[in-house]
Amino acid sequence: MNVEEFTAEARAFLDAHATRKPDHADEFRWGEGDDFVGIVEEGDPETEAAAVAAAREWAATRFDAGFGWIDGPIALGGGGLGGEHVRAYRALESRYELPDLSIFTIGLGMVAPTIAAHARPDTAHRYLAPLHRGDLIACQLFSEPGAGSDLAALSTRAERDGDDWVVNGQKVWTSNAHHAGIGEIICRTDPDAPKHAGMTAFLVDMSAPGVEVRPLRQMTGGAGFNEVFFTDVRIPDDHRLGEVGGGWAVAITTLMNERASIGSGMGLGRGPGPFERLIALTREMGRDGDPIARNRLAGLYAQQQALAWTAKRALAALQAGRLPGAELSILKLGGTLHLIGIADYAAGVLGPRLCADVGEWGTFAWNKLVCGAPGARLGGGTDEILRNIIGERVLGLPREPKG
Ligand SMILES: Cc1cc2nc3c(=O)[nH]c(=O)nc-3n(C[C@H](O)[C@H](O)[C@H](O)COP(=O)(O)OP(=O)(O)OC[C@H]3O[C@@H](n4cnc5c(N)ncnc54)[C@H](O)[C@@H]3O)c2cc1C
């Protein structure tokens, strides 16, 4: 099917199942709407459960109509079309009022591509369609108390027992583990091998006996990530990803996809772009004539444009069949710096309004962004690690001395 026919079908589907955003919905008007910072309300379990249910319902409706996994292989439940069709659909879908689908980011942006690249065909067949249909949410079980940037220091053990592996250990900072049906876990399977060679990746059933998920409260008030404990958890060998001892290569597949999806999705969520909101905030706070505020806004605008062009370059590389490498690290680091810049600017303009909810529209709500932004400096590769990668692999600087 050519892209024009496909787009016409997609438009008919969206018109029948969703409400089109009003014209000029991307213009931001102070005092209108409740999604003004665009961060999902965390912390209130009922609100969170309702948001997840709405996301799942939309994912299922979209999948059943053939728009949930447009470029997936037909044999696995996908649409068998190309990247051009995916982009056309995404552009169209962004014009409709829809639930926030960020609960699927890790599953679809990181775990699903890893399953496609490294799982056995029957395992891929079992999980890929449910992930795209929203029946299954996935989490990424990499970090441990003693292994973050140095992921290869991980110590969660998996020992072979017949057709199963038995897992014992602890993971931490696992986003959305409390909603996840499966997790991608990297374990140490050979403690005597050099550390990068002694790891193996698996898919673990998060409801298996011995898996315990404990929430971690963040300074935003939410508990979006968790500690996960594994006590004699059995994983069948057909849920192994890649070779025994090949866990590092599997982790790299996931991390490259993670940087791509974080970098390209960095921003303030749905609704008007951050820049429109910052200008409205500046005007509302009476700072639009302030040369310092104007100078900082100009800097943020330039940064936003540079990021957009970098993202386009990465996309062009993908379209040309090249795997973007360095662009992804630059995009993730640049996106983080931009987010921190926005949070810092908003905090400066708002002053004490950021800390006390006095009912003034569009002021206190920024605190979720301001408190959440520093986490972006860590998740998906810390700023320092990304700088090391850019320094060594892009600029060709000498490698970091090994400690
Ligand atoms: C919002 C959020 C969501 C997350 N979600 C997940 C998830 O779903 N699954 C998961 O597995 N993990 C997740 N993480 C964990 C994340 O991957 C780790 O925080 C990250 O890898 C850093 O590890 P660490 O926290 O142990 O810090 P460390 O690695 O201990 O680093 C501490 C500090 O030292 C610096 N540092 C370390 N090594 C170097 C070096 N070689 N050169 C220079 N500086 C260095 C770091 O940059 C950092 O500033 C999440 C984290 C956040 C904040």
The ligand as a Tripos MOL2 file, in Angstrom:
@<TRIPOS>MOLECULE
LIG
   53    58     1     0     0
SMALL
NO_CHARGES

@<TRIPOS>ATOM
      1 C1         14.6150    8.6820   36.1310 C.3       1 LIG1
      2 C2         15.4960    7.4570   36.0900 C.ar      1 LIG1
      3 C3         14.9930    6.2790   35.5650 C.ar      1 LIG1
      4 C4         15.7930    5.1360   35.5320 C.ar      1 LIG1
      5 N1         15.2590    3.9810   35.0270 N.ar      1 LIG1
      6 C5         16.0170    2.8630   35.0030 C.ar      1 LIG1
      7 C6         15.4610    1.6400   34.5210 C.ar      1 LIG1
      8 O1         14.3000    1.5660   34.1220 O.2       1 LIG1
      9 N2         16.2360    0.5320   34.5450 N.ar      1 LIG1
     10 C7         17.5330    0.5470   34.9780 C.ar      1 LIG1
     11 O2         18.1800   -0.4870   34.9450 O.2       1 LIG1
     12 N3         18.0970    1.6910   35.4750 N.ar      1 LIG1
     13 C8         17.3480    2.8360   35.4860 C.ar      1 LIG1
     14 N4         17.8890    4.0120   35.9840 N.ar      1 LIG1
     15 C9         19.2420    3.9730   36.5470 C.3       1 LIG1
     16 C10        20.2900    4.6420   35.6610 C.3       1 LIG1
     17 O3         20.5730    3.8370   34.5410 O.3       1 LIG1
     18 C11        21.5060    4.8710   36.5400 C.3       1 LIG1
     19 O4         21.1720    5.8560   37.4910 O.3       1 LIG1
     20 C12        22.7110    5.3130   35.7430 C.3       1 LIG1
     21 O5         23.1920    4.2590   34.9380 O.3       1 LIG1
     22 C13        23.8370    5.7850   36.6640 C.3       1 LIG1
     23 O6         24.1770    4.8110   37.5800 O.3       1 LIG1
     24 P1         24.2580    5.1220   39.1520 P.3       1 LIG1
     25 O7         22.9970    5.8330   39.5440 O.co2     1 LIG1
     26 O8         24.6180    3.8650   39.8250 O.co2     1 LIG1
     27 O9         25.4300    6.1830   39.2900 O.3       1 LIG1
     28 P2         26.9910    5.8850   39.2310 P.3       1 LIG1
     29 O10        27.3240    5.0840   38.0350 O.co2     1 LIG1
     30 O11        27.4430    5.3620   40.5590 O.co2     1 LIG1
     31 O12        27.5660    7.3330   39.0160 O.3       1 LIG1
     32 C14        27.6650    8.2910   40.0700 C.3       1 LIG1
     33 C15        28.3170    9.5420   39.4770 C.3       1 LIG1
     34 O13        29.6430    9.2490   39.0130 O.3       1 LIG1
     35 C16        29.7920    9.6020   37.6560 C.3       1 LIG1
     36 N5         30.6430    8.6280   36.9560 N.ar      1 LIG1
     37 C17        30.5580    7.2780   37.0230 C.ar      1 LIG1
     38 N6         31.4740    6.7050   36.2180 N.ar      1 LIG1
     39 C18        32.1490    7.7370   35.6190 C.ar      1 LIG1
     40 C19        33.2180    7.7970   34.6790 C.ar      1 LIG1
     41 N7         33.7710    6.6930   34.1660 N.pl3     1 LIG1
     42 N8         33.6700    9.0200   34.2870 N.ar      1 LIG1
     43 C20        33.1130   10.1640   34.7870 C.ar      1 LIG1
     44 N9         32.0940   10.1540   35.7000 N.ar      1 LIG1
     45 C21        31.6390    8.9690   36.1060 C.ar      1 LIG1
     46 C22        28.3840    9.5650   37.0860 C.3       1 LIG1
     47 O14        28.2650   10.3800   35.9300 O.3       1 LIG1
     48 C23        27.5650   10.0920   38.2540 C.3       1 LIG1
     49 O15        27.5690   11.4930   38.2750 O.3       1 LIG1
     50 C24        17.1170    5.1600   36.0310 C.ar      1 LIG1
     51 C25        17.6180    6.3430   36.5770 C.ar      1 LIG1
     52 C26        16.8250    7.4820   36.6130 C.ar      1 LIG1
     53 C27        17.3880    8.7280   37.2030 C.3       1 LIG1
@<TRIPOS>BOND
     1     1     2 1
     2     2     3 ar
     3     2    52 ar
     4     3     4 ar
     5     4     5 ar
     6     4    50 ar
     7     5     6 ar
     8     6     7 ar
     9     6    13 1
    10     7     8 2
    11     7     9 ar
    12     9    10 ar
    13    10    11 2
    14    10    12 ar
    15    12    13 ar
    16    13    14 ar
    17    14    15 1
    18    14    50 ar
    19    15    16 1
    20    16    17 1
    21    16    18 1
    22    18    19 1
    23    18    20 1
    24    20    21 1
    25    20    22 1
    26    22    23 1
    27    23    24 1
    28    24    25 2
    29    24    26 1
    30    24    27 1
    31    27    28 1
    32    28    29 2
    33    28    30 1
    34    28    31 1
    35    31    32 1
    36    32    33 1
    37    33    34 1
    38    33    48 1
    39    34    35 1
    40    35    36 1
    41    35    46 1
    42    36    37 ar
    43    36    45 ar
    44    37    38 ar
    45    38    39 ar
    46    39    40 ar
    47    39    45 ar
    48    40    41 1
    49    40    42 ar
    50    42    43 ar
    51    43    44 ar
    52    44    45 ar
    53    46    47 1
    54    46    48 1
    55    48    49 1
    56    50    51 ar
    57    51    52 ar
    58    52    53 1
@<TRIPOS>SUBSTRUCTURE
     1 LIG1         1 GROUP 0 **** ****
